[in-house]
Amino acid sequence: MGVACNNVIGGDYKNGDIKVKGLRADKIILVTHGLLGKKEIPIDKSTVSKFQINTQQYQQNNVTIYFKDGKKSICSVTNDTLNKLQAIFS
């Protein structure tokens, strides 16, 4: 049984999904599913104050994303998604 990747595993947006979008796959969004339906939150400098790498393993990384509105989420992401996050915040 594999471990899920590109998911929110803890915090304010638990059970959300991390998606890579855009023509050049250069945009990252967090998709939440709630009582009011699906909500997409861009993960970029306008919504996120910082992110922190917690653990790095072969194909999976755990990161904590700190949002500017005070919320935070712990996410499991692939190496590709981690590289895109680092490029956005570098």
WORA-V132531 format. One record per backbone hydrogen bond with DSSP energy under -1.0 kcal/mol. NH is the residue of the N-H (numbers start at 1). CO is the residue of the C=O. Records with the same first field share a line. If there is no record, write none. Layout:
BEGIN
NH: CO, CO
END
This chain:
BEGIN
6: 76
7: 76
8: 16
9: 74
10: 74
12: 72
14: 11
15: 8
16: 13
17: 31
18: 6
19: 29
21: 27
25: 22
27: 21
29: 19
30: 41
31: 17
32: 39
34: 37
37: 34
39: 32
41: 30
43: 28
47: 44
48: 44
49: 66
50: 66
52: 64
54: 62
55: 62
57: 60
61: 77
62: 55
63: 75
64: 52
65: 73
66: 50
67: 71
68: 47
70: 67
73: 65
74: 10
75: 63
76: 7
77: 61
82: 78
83: 79
84: 80
85: 81
86: 82
87: 83
88: 84
89: 85
END
